[in-house]
Amino acid sequence: MAQYTIAVVVGSLRKDSFNKKLAGALEKLFPADFSFTHVRIDDLPLYNQDDDGNPAAQVTRIKGEITAAQGVLFVTPEYNRSIPGVLKNAIDHASRPYGQSAWNGKPAGVIGASVGPIGTAMAQQHLRNMLAYLNMPALGQPEAFIHNKEGLYDAAGNIGEASLKFLQGWVDAYVAWVKKHA
């Protein structure tokens, strides 16, 4: 059986992040031949092109984790109608120097949770624009703008019954996407 590793990039640093919780719950919906690497982005220095020739150890680490993965799952909130700065910083680091992008060709899934019913729609659109430039085939349908409300999770932190069919369908579509493009 083939083994697929997915690099999970959560765009929030908050301890009780809705998106970190969503990422963990989604992982339980994947088939057994998928495993996950949680890409740490909170310790990256601010991107500076002057450092391309001598990247920090943290930059080398994330580039290695992304390179080793067969796909990337972005789980992000929306800040001021776009992606969080920490996520943009990670994307910039792993795409540089020019011609040495770790993102190139990696099939991407984009999802996010918010207190509003479509709160991550703009962030996801901005992220998809970047992914197109980075040559990352991104799953287009189904779109998933997750409303973080009561019932989204059960008492054990799993996806609740009301959202399970939709989110399992999203995961299944992403699994097929990864297998097609990996």
Salt bridges, closest charged atoms under 4 A:
GLU27 OE2 - HIS38 NE2 2.87
ASP33 OD2 - LYS179 NZ 3.61
ASP42 OD1 - ARG40 NE 2.53
ASP43 OD2 - ARG40 NH1 3.70
ASP43 OD2 - ARG61 NH1 2.83
ASP52 OD2 - ARG96 NE 3.69
ASP92 OD1 - LYS88 NZ 2.68
